[in-house]
Amino acid sequence: MKVHLLQKAIADFTQLQLRTDQVDWYLPHSLVNRFHTEWQQLSDKGLRTTYDLCLRSEISNRWWKRDTVDAKEIMFKLIDADPELAGIAWKDLQQTQASLDGRLSRFTYYCEQLLEIHRSQHFNSIETYHQQDASMLSLYLAGLFPEIYALYPGLSTFQQFCRAIGSPDIPKVDDLVRYMKVVSIIFTFLQKNDQFEALIQKRKPPFHSVPCIPFQINYEIVSYTASSFKQTSA
């Protein structure tokens, strides 16, 4: 990662946002804000109902429902298969004192076990994968802890971003642990950008009804930088 390229990417993004009235940021911020807000009701409403309320959007449900895949509906099946084990899986994911790598690995393992239980209960089930991929896991992490984790835009976008900032090591597979380290670095430099506070102020009420979550701007920077780099290198 070359610092001057990262700083330029951040500057280009903030300048664009300040001189235009784009509202593409509504979707990622609203998804994370809703998840975080609804999750606070877990003890009162239970896992299944809370999860259902967390994954709703007035803008788009494309984060969890893509083509023939509906990760939300499959999570319902996993929860129904064994509510107690599902509860353990989600509780473990929230243990920030444990390593992120370990938590993600265990959550994936729990999902695999829950899927097997579901298949044993429904012999005609056609589900062969739990669909809780890197993008879904990033939504869970960002929703649970919006100040330290950001949404993940996908492997191809992350790869392009890494190329754009001069990283010598381009990821070959989804790696949320590495991604979260990268966005943490981005945020450090973003906070030092002299237009950061102006951007935050511009996105505050009454100008916008969707809450802007500062750390989630990292997702926007990665996506914007990757898209810009792809266009210039095409």
C-alpha positions in Angstrom: 0.0 0.0 0.0 1.4 3.4 -1.0 0.3 6.1 1.3 0.2 8.9 -1.2 -2.1 6.9 -3.5 -4.4 6.1 -0.5 -4.4 9.8 0.5 -5.2 10.8 -3.1 -8.0 8.2 -3.3 -9.5 9.6 -0.1 -9.2 13.2 -1.3 -10.8 12.4 -4.7 -13.7 10.7 -3.0 -14.4 13.5 -0.4 -14.1 16.2 -3.0 -16.6 14.4 -5.3 -19.0 14.0 -2.4 -18.8 17.6 -1.3 -19.4 19.0 -4.8 -22.3 16.7 -5.7 -25.5 15.6 -4.2 -25.1 11.9 -4.7 -27.1 9.7 -2.4 -25.7 6.3 -3.3 -24.4 6.2 0.3 -28.0 5.8 1.6 -28.1 2.0 1.0 -24.9 0.9 2.8 -25.4 3.3 5.8 -29.1 2.4 6.1 -28.5 -1.3 6.1 -25.9 -1.1 8.8 -27.9 1.4 10.9 -31.0 -0.7 10.7 -29.2 -3.9 11.7 -27.5 -2.2 14.6 -30.7 -0.6 15.8 -32.9 -3.7 15.6 -30.2 -5.9 17.1 -30.6 -4.1 20.4 -34.0 -5.7 20.8 -32.5 -9.3 20.7 -33.2 -10.1 24.4 -36.9 -9.0 24.0 -37.8 -10.4 20.6 -35.5 -13.4 20.2 -33.1 -14.3 17.5 -35.4 -15.2 14.6 -37.6 -12.1 14.9 -34.7 -9.8 15.5 -32.8 -11.2 12.5 -35.9 -10.6 10.4 -36.2 -7.0 11.5 -32.4 -6.4 11.0 -32.5 -7.5 7.4 -35.1 -5.2 5.9 -34.7 -2.2 3.6 -36.9 0.4 2.0 -34.2 1.0 -0.6 -33.1 -2.5 -1.8 -32.8 -6.0 -0.5 -30.1 -7.0 -3.0 -27.5 -7.4 -0.3 -29.0 -10.7 0.8 -31.3 -11.6 -2.1 -29.5 -12.1 -5.4 -30.9 -13.9 -8.4 -32.0 -17.3 -7.1 -30.1 -16.9 -3.7 -31.8 -15.6 -0.6 -29.3 -15.7 2.3 -31.9 -14.3 4.7 -34.4 -17.1 4.1 -31.6 -19.7 4.4 -30.6 -18.2 7.8 -34.2 -18.6 8.9 -33.9 -22.3 8.1 -30.6 -22.5 10.0 -32.1 -20.9 13.1 -35.2 -23.1 12.9 -33.1 -26.2 12.6 -31.6 -25.7 16.1 -32.4 -22.3 17.8 -30.0 -23.0 20.7 -27.0 -23.8 18.5 -27.9 -20.8 16.2 -27.9 -18.6 19.3 -24.5 -19.9 20.3 -23.2 -19.1 16.8 -24.4 -15.5 16.9 -23.2 -15.0 20.5 -19.7 -16.2 19.6 -19.6 -13.9 16.6 -20.0 -11.0 19.0 -17.1 -11.9 21.2 -14.7 -9.1 20.3 -12.0 -10.3 22.7 -11.5 -13.3 20.5 -9.7 -13.1 17.1 -11.8 -12.1 14.1 -10.4 -15.0 12.1 -11.5 -17.5 14.8 -14.9 -16.0 15.2 -15.6 -16.1 11.4 -14.3 -19.6 11.1 -16.5 -20.8 14.0 -19.6 -19.0 12.7 -19.1 -20.6 9.3 -18.7 -24.0 11.0 -21.9 -23.5 13.0 -23.7 -22.6 9.8 -22.5 -25.8 8.1 -23.6 -27.8 11.1 -27.0 -26.1 11.2 -27.5 -26.8 7.5 -26.8 -30.5 8.1 -29.4 -30.5 10.8 -31.8 -28.8 8.5 -31.2 -31.3 5.8 -31.7 -34.2 8.2 -35.0 -32.7 9.2 -36.1 -32.1 5.6 -35.1 -34.9 3.4 -36.3 -33.2 0.2 -34.3 -30.0 0.9 -32.3 -28.8 -2.0 -30.0 -26.5 0.1 -26.4 -27.5 -0.3 -24.8 -24.2 0.9 -25.7 -21.9 3.8 -25.1 -18.7 1.7 -23.5 -16.8 4.5 -20.7 -15.5 2.4 -18.2 -12.8 3.0 -20.6 -10.0 2.0 -23.3 -11.3 4.4 -20.7 -11.8 7.2 -19.5 -8.2 6.7 -23.1 -7.0 7.1 -23.4 -8.9 10.4 -20.1 -7.6 11.7 -20.8 -4.0 10.6 -24.3 -4.2 12.0 -23.1 -5.5 15.3 -20.1 -3.1 15.6 -20.5 -0.3 13.1 -17.6 1.7 14.5 -14.9 -0.9 13.8 -16.2 -3.1 10.9 -17.3 -2.0 7.4 -19.4 -3.6 4.7 -17.4 -5.7 2.2 -17.9 -4.8 -1.5 -16.8 -8.2 -2.9 -13.5 -9.7 -4.1 -13.2 -8.1 -7.5 -13.8 -4.6 -6.0 -11.3 -5.2 -3.2 -8.8 -6.4 -5.7 -9.2 -3.3 -7.9 -8.9 -1.1 -4.8 -5.6 -2.9 -3.8 -4.3 -2.3 -7.3 -5.3 1.3 -7.2 -3.4 2.1 -4.0 -0.3 0.2 -5.2 -0.6 -2.9 -3.0 2.0 -5.5 -4.1 -0.2 -8.4 -2.7 -3.6 -8.6 -4.5 -6.0 -10.9 -2.7 -7.0 -14.0 -4.6 -9.9 -15.1 -2.3 -12.3 -13.3 0.0 -10.4 -12.4 3.2 -12.5 -10.4 5.6 -9.7 -10.3 8.2 -7.4 -8.5 5.8 -10.2 -6.3 4.5 -11.1 -5.1 8.0 -7.4 -4.3 8.6 -7.3 -2.3 5.4 -10.5 -0.3 6.2 -9.1 0.5 9.6 -6.0 2.0 7.9 -8.2 3.9 5.5 -10.2 5.4 8.4 -7.1 6.6 10.1 -6.1 8.6 7.0 -9.7 9.6 6.3 -10.0 11.3 9.8 -6.8 13.3 8.9 -8.3 14.5 5.7 -9.2 18.2 6.0 -12.6 17.7 4.3 -13.7 14.8 6.4 -15.6 16.9 8.9 -17.3 18.9 6.1 -18.5 15.7 4.6 -19.9 14.5 7.9 -21.7 17.8 8.4 -23.1 17.7 4.9 -24.7 14.4 5.6 -26.4 15.3 8.8 -30.1 16.1 9.3 -32.1 18.0 8.2 -30.3 17.6 4.8 -30.6 13.8 4.9 -32.9 11.4 6.8 -30.5 8.4 6.6 -27.9 8.4 9.5 -24.3 8.6 8.2 -22.0 6.2 10.1 -18.4 7.6 9.7 -16.7 4.2 9.7 -18.9 3.0 6.9 -17.5 5.6 4.6 -14.6 3.2 4.2 -16.9 1.0 2.1 -17.7 3.9 -0.1 -14.0 4.8 -0.6 -13.1 1.3 -1.5 -15.9 1.0 -4.0 -15.4 4.4 -5.5 -11.6 4.0 -5.8 -12.0 0.5 -7.4 -14.5 1.8 -9.9 -12.4 4.9 -10.8 -9.2 2.7 -11.3 -11.1 0.3 -13.5 -12.3 3.1 -15.7 -8.9 4.7 -16.1 -7.1 1.4 -16.7 -9.7 0.2 -19.3 
